[in-house]
Amino acid sequence: MEIDESDDICVPEGDATATLQVLLHPLVVLNISDHLMRTRVSEEALLHEPVFGVIYGKQINRQVELLNSYALRLTSRGTIDIDLFNRQKASFARNFEQYEILGWYAIASSPSQQLLDMHNELRELVESPILLLISTETEDVEIKAYETHYAVKNDKALVRFLKTSHRIVSDEAERIGVDHVAQSSVQQISDRSQVETQLTSHYDAISMLSERLEYIHNFLIAVKEGKLSASRKLIREISSLCSQLPISNSGDLSNALIQEMVDCKLVAGLSNATKAAHTIIQVSIFTSHDTLYYIRETPSV
């Protein structure tokens, strides 16, 4: 059960300054979102199982880069499943040797005593882990990052959460992946196919280019007929722009377009042939079954 942030769980604002620079990659957020959705549609949602997992990444001095993650679960005793943790850790190490465990994630709006207990349990496996909290209580997903803070209170060692700032970063491959996921999610609520959506965007871009070229063409005709005047600088800019356009009547371009059209038709033909062959096989199977049934049921003369 979640409780409000207190001095025993979080460091009060102003008492300490966070020194970590947390860089969060989109893949971590996508993995957490996938874990949350799988949990909600499974039987674990009825058992109110917490959604949490381990975060991998790289650390250079005080800069922490969170790159990937995987899900964990609790045992029947309410503790972290160490066997699953070790199996996942070994599997992850074979594929990402340069990554190390930097922290863990959970779905919550704020730190709680339960999260602090899980954090202390994870500290036995990872030194000074980072906690990444994702709140889904509102439409706008809120992400918070906390580093482990050690203090002494009444001659007792105290472990608390210290809120730190974070920044979402991505490379070119991740941006392409996120864009693909976003388009796929929009596609699921749309009646148009993915091919139609992609071709529509290309068609709109070509239509806009054609419209702008038509404006330039009409302007040059008006200048040639003396209806409009144009500076030499503008004419040179138009000439430079036109020189960058591909020559549509080029033999190489025509051959490339024809080859692409032939390839597309060939792929479509092979697809239709495969479907036809599959249909013939299914019909032959059903026919052979009916024939055997007829032979078995027909009395011998």
VEXDREN-2710 file (C-alpha; in Angstrom, 1 decimal):
% VEXDREN-2710
k/r/px/py/pz
1/MET/0.0/0.0/0.0
2/GLU/1.4/3.4/-1.0
3/ILE/2.0/6.1/1.6
4/ASP/3.1/9.7/1.4
5/GLU/6.7/10.6/1.1
6/SER/8.3/11.0/4.5
7/ASP/11.7/11.6/6.1
8/ASP/12.1/7.8/6.6
9/ILE/11.5/7.0/2.9
10/CYS/12.6/10.1/0.9
11/VAL/15.2/12.8/1.5
12/PRO/13.4/16.1/2.1
13/GLU/13.9/18.6/-0.6
14/GLY/16.9/20.8/0.2
15/ASP/18.5/18.4/2.7
16/ALA/20.8/16.8/0.0
17/THR/21.7/17.4/-3.6
18/ALA/21.5/14.6/-6.2
19/THR/24.7/14.1/-8.1
20/LEU/23.7/11.5/-10.7
21/GLN/22.9/12.5/-14.2
22/VAL/20.3/10.0/-15.4
23/LEU/19.9/9.5/-19.2
24/LEU/16.8/7.4/-20.0
25/HIS/16.4/5.6/-23.4
26/PRO/13.0/4.9/-24.9
27/LEU/13.6/1.2/-25.0
28/VAL/13.3/1.1/-21.2
29/VAL/10.0/2.9/-21.3
30/LEU/8.7/0.6/-24.0
31/ASN/9.7/-2.5/-22.1
32/ILE/8.0/-1.2/-18.9
33/SER/4.8/-0.4/-20.9
34/ASP/4.8/-3.9/-22.4
35/HIS/5.3/-5.4/-19.0
36/LEU/2.4/-3.4/-17.5
37/MET/0.0/-4.2/-20.3
38/ARG/0.8/-8.0/-20.2
39/THR/0.2/-7.9/-16.4
40/ARG/-3.1/-6.1/-16.7
41/VAL/-4.5/-8.6/-19.2
42/SER/-3.3/-11.7/-17.3
43/GLU/-4.4/-13.4/-14.2
44/GLU/-1.7/-11.7/-12.2
45/ALA/-3.8/-8.5/-12.3
46/LEU/-6.4/-10.2/-10.1
47/LEU/-3.7/-11.0/-7.6
48/HIS/-2.5/-7.4/-7.6
49/GLU/1.1/-8.4/-8.4
50/PRO/3.5/-5.5/-8.5
51/VAL/5.0/-4.6/-11.8
52/PHE/8.8/-4.2/-11.4
53/GLY/12.0/-5.3/-13.0
54/VAL/15.7/-4.7/-13.4
55/ILE/17.3/-1.9/-15.5
56/TYR/20.6/-2.3/-17.4
57/GLY/22.9/0.3/-18.8
58/LYS/26.2/2.0/-18.6
59/GLN/27.8/4.3/-16.0
60/ILE/30.6/6.7/-16.6
61/ASN/31.6/8.5/-13.4
62/ARG/28.3/10.1/-12.2
63/GLN/26.5/9.8/-15.6
64/VAL/24.1/6.9/-15.7
65/GLU/22.7/5.7/-19.1
66/LEU/19.6/3.4/-18.8
67/LEU/19.5/1.3/-21.9
68/ASN/17.4/-1.9/-21.4
69/SER/15.4/-3.8/-18.8
70/TYR/13.6/-7.0/-18.1
71/ALA/10.7/-8.0/-15.8
72/LEU/10.9/-9.7/-12.4
73/ARG/8.3/-11.2/-10.0
74/LEU/7.8/-11.9/-6.4
75/THR/7.8/-15.4/-4.8
76/SER/4.9/-16.7/-2.7
77/ARG/6.7/-15.3/0.4
78/GLY/6.6/-11.8/-1.0
79/THR/10.3/-11.6/-1.8
80/ILE/12.1/-11.1/-5.1
81/ASP/12.5/-14.3/-7.1
82/ILE/16.3/-14.8/-6.9
83/ASP/16.3/-17.8/-9.3
84/LEU/14.5/-15.8/-12.0
85/PHE/16.9/-12.9/-11.3
86/ASN/20.0/-15.1/-11.8
87/ARG/18.6/-16.8/-14.9
88/GLN/17.7/-13.5/-16.5
89/LYS/21.1/-12.0/-15.5
90/ALA/23.1/-14.8/-17.1
91/SER/21.0/-14.7/-20.3
92/PHE/21.4/-10.9/-20.5
93/ALA/25.2/-11.1/-19.9
94/ARG/25.6/-13.4/-22.9
95/ASN/24.0/-10.8/-25.2
96/PHE/25.0/-7.5/-23.6
97/GLU/28.4/-8.0/-22.0
98/GLN/29.1/-4.3/-21.8
99/TYR/25.9/-3.6/-19.8
100/GLU/25.6/-3.8/-16.0
101/ILE/22.6/-3.7/-13.6
102/LEU/22.1/-0.1/-12.5
103/GLY/18.8/-0.1/-10.8
104/TRP/15.1/-1.2/-11.1
105/TYR/11.7/0.1/-12.0
106/ALA/8.2/0.0/-10.5
107/ILE/4.8/1.3/-11.2
108/ALA/3.8/3.8/-8.5
109/SER/3.1/7.5/-8.1
110/SER/5.5/7.9/-5.2
111/PRO/7.9/5.9/-3.1
112/SER/6.4/3.7/-0.4
113/GLN/7.6/1.5/2.5
114/GLN/6.9/-1.5/0.3
115/LEU/9.2/-0.1/-2.4
116/LEU/11.8/0.8/0.2
117/ASP/11.8/-2.8/1.5
118/MET/12.1/-4.2/-2.1
119/HIS/14.9/-1.6/-2.7
120/ASN/16.8/-2.8/0.4
121/GLU/16.4/-6.4/-0.8
122/LEU/17.8/-5.5/-4.2
123/ARG/20.7/-3.7/-2.6
124/GLU/22.0/-7.1/-1.6
125/LEU/22.3/-7.9/-5.3
126/VAL/23.2/-4.5/-6.8
127/GLU/25.2/-1.7/-5.2
128/SER/23.4/1.6/-4.8
129/PRO/20.6/0.9/-7.3
130/ILE/18.5/3.6/-9.0
131/LEU/14.8/3.5/-8.7
132/LEU/12.7/4.5/-11.7
133/LEU/9.0/5.2/-10.9
134/ILE/6.3/5.4/-13.6
135/SER/2.9/6.7/-12.6
136/THR/-0.1/5.8/-14.8
137/GLU/-2.8/7.4/-12.6
138/THR/-3.3/10.2/-15.1
139/GLU/-3.4/10.4/-18.9
140/ASP/0.1/12.0/-18.9
141/VAL/2.6/9.4/-17.8
142/GLU/4.9/10.7/-15.2
143/ILE/8.5/9.4/-14.7
144/LYS/10.6/10.0/-11.6
145/ALA/14.1/8.8/-10.8
146/TYR/15.6/8.3/-7.4
147/GLU/19.1/7.4/-6.4
148/THR/20.1/5.6/-3.2
149/HIS/21.0/8.0/-0.3
150/TYR/22.8/6.8/2.8
151/ALA/22.5/8.7/6.1
152/VAL/22.8/8.3/9.8
153/LYS/19.9/9.0/12.1
154/ASN/20.0/8.3/15.9
155/ASP/23.2/6.3/15.4
156/LYS/21.5/4.1/12.9
157/ALA/22.3/3.7/9.2
158/LEU/19.4/4.9/7.1
159/VAL/18.7/4.2/3.4
160/ARG/16.4/6.6/1.7
161/PHE/15.4/7.7/-1.8
162/LEU/16.9/10.9/-3.1
163/LYS/15.0/12.4/-6.1
164/THR/17.2/13.2/-9.1
165/SER/16.6/14.7/-12.5
166/HIS/16.5/12.6/-15.6
167/ARG/16.6/13.2/-19.4
168/ILE/15.2/11.1/-22.2
169/VAL/17.8/10.5/-25.0
170/SER/17.7/8.4/-28.1
171/ASP/19.9/7.4/-31.0
172/GLU/18.8/7.1/-34.7
173/ALA/17.8/3.4/-34.4
174/GLU/15.6/4.1/-31.3
175/ARG/13.9/7.0/-33.0
176/ILE/13.0/4.8/-35.9
177/GLY/11.7/2.1/-33.6
178/VAL/9.6/4.5/-31.5
179/ASP/8.2/6.1/-34.7
180/HIS/7.3/2.6/-36.0
181/VAL/5.6/1.7/-32.7
182/ALA/3.7/5.0/-32.7
183/GLN/2.5/4.4/-36.3
184/SER/1.5/0.8/-35.4
185/SER/-0.6/1.9/-32.5
186/VAL/-2.4/4.5/-34.6
187/GLN/-2.8/1.8/-37.3
188/GLN/-4.7/-0.5/-34.9
189/ILE/-7.4/2.1/-34.5
190/SER/-7.5/3.0/-38.2
191/ASP/-9.3/1.2/-41.0
192/ARG/-6.4/1.9/-43.4
193/SER/-3.6/-0.6/-44.0
194/GLN/0.0/0.2/-43.2
195/VAL/0.9/0.2/-46.9
196/GLU/-2.0/2.6/-47.6
197/THR/-0.8/4.9/-44.8
198/GLN/2.8/5.0/-46.1
199/LEU/1.7/5.5/-49.7
200/THR/-0.6/8.3/-48.7
201/SER/2.2/10.2/-47.0
202/HIS/4.4/9.8/-50.1
203/TYR/1.5/10.9/-52.3
204/ASP/0.9/14.0/-50.2
205/ALA/4.7/14.9/-50.3
206/ILE/4.8/14.5/-54.1
207/SER/1.6/16.5/-54.6
208/MET/3.0/19.3/-52.5
209/LEU/6.3/19.2/-54.6
210/SER/4.3/19.3/-57.8
211/GLU/2.2/22.2/-56.6
212/ARG/5.3/24.2/-55.7
213/LEU/6.9/23.5/-59.0
214/GLU/3.8/24.6/-60.8
215/TYR/3.9/27.9/-59.0
216/ILE/7.5/28.4/-60.1
217/HIS/6.7/27.4/-63.7
218/ASN/3.8/29.9/-63.9
219/PHE/6.0/32.6/-62.4
220/LEU/8.7/32.0/-65.0
221/ILE/6.2/32.1/-67.8
222/ALA/4.8/35.4/-66.5
223/VAL/8.3/36.8/-66.3
224/LYS/9.1/35.7/-69.8
225/GLU/5.9/37.3/-71.1
226/GLY/6.8/40.6/-69.4
227/LYS/3.8/40.4/-67.0
228/LEU/6.1/40.2/-63.9
229/SER/9.6/41.3/-63.1
230/ALA/12.2/39.3/-61.2
231/SER/15.7/40.0/-60.0
232/ARG/18.7/38.1/-61.2
233/LYS/19.3/36.8/-57.7
234/LEU/15.8/35.2/-57.7
235/ILE/16.3/33.7/-61.2
236/ARG/19.7/32.2/-60.1
237/GLU/18.0/30.6/-57.0
238/ILE/15.3/29.1/-59.1
239/SER/17.9/27.8/-61.6
240/SER/19.9/26.3/-58.7
241/LEU/16.7/24.7/-57.3
242/CYS/15.8/23.1/-60.7
243/SER/19.3/21.7/-61.1
244/GLN/18.8/19.7/-58.0
245/LEU/15.7/18.0/-59.3
246/PRO/16.2/14.6/-61.0
247/ILE/15.6/14.5/-64.8
248/SER/12.4/12.7/-65.3
249/ASN/13.1/11.7/-68.9
250/SER/16.5/10.1/-68.0
251/GLY/16.9/6.6/-69.4
252/ASP/18.4/5.3/-66.2
253/LEU/15.5/6.6/-64.2
254/SER/13.0/5.1/-66.5
255/ASN/14.7/1.7/-66.4
256/ALA/14.9/1.8/-62.6
257/LEU/11.2/2.6/-62.4
258/ILE/10.3/-0.2/-64.8
259/GLN/12.5/-2.7/-62.9
260/GLU/10.8/-1.7/-59.6
261/MET/7.4/-2.1/-61.2
262/VAL/8.4/-5.6/-62.5
263/ASP/9.7/-6.6/-59.1
264/CYS/6.5/-5.5/-57.4
265/LYS/4.4/-7.4/-59.9
266/LEU/6.6/-10.5/-59.5
267/VAL/6.2/-10.4/-55.7
268/ALA/2.5/-10.0/-56.0
269/GLY/2.3/-12.9/-58.5
270/LEU/4.4/-15.2/-56.2
271/SER/2.1/-14.3/-53.3
272/ASN/-1.0/-15.2/-55.4
273/ALA/0.6/-18.4/-56.6
274/THR/1.5/-19.4/-53.0
275/LYS/-2.1/-18.8/-51.9
276/ALA/-3.5/-20.8/-54.8
277/ALA/-1.1/-23.7/-54.0
278/HIS/-2.2/-23.6/-50.4
279/THR/-5.8/-23.7/-51.4
280/ILE/-5.3/-26.6/-53.8
281/ILE/-3.5/-28.6/-51.0
282/GLN/-6.4/-27.9/-48.6
283/VAL/-8.9/-29.0/-51.2
284/SER/-7.0/-32.2/-52.0
285/ILE/-6.8/-33.0/-48.2
286/PHE/-10.5/-32.6/-47.7
287/THR/-11.2/-34.5/-50.9
288/SER/-9.0/-37.4/-49.8
289/HIS/-10.7/-37.5/-46.4
290/ASP/-14.2/-37.6/-48.0
291/THR/-13.1/-40.3/-50.4
292/LEU/-11.7/-42.5/-47.6
293/TYR/-14.9/-41.9/-45.5
294/TYR/-17.0/-42.9/-48.5
295/ILE/-15.0/-46.1/-49.1
296/ARG/-15.2/-47.1/-45.5
297/GLU/-19.0/-46.4/-45.2
298/THR/-20.0/-48.0/-48.6
299/PRO/-20.9/-51.7/-48.0
300/SER/-19.1/-54.2/-50.1
301/VAL/-21.1/-56.1/-52.8
END
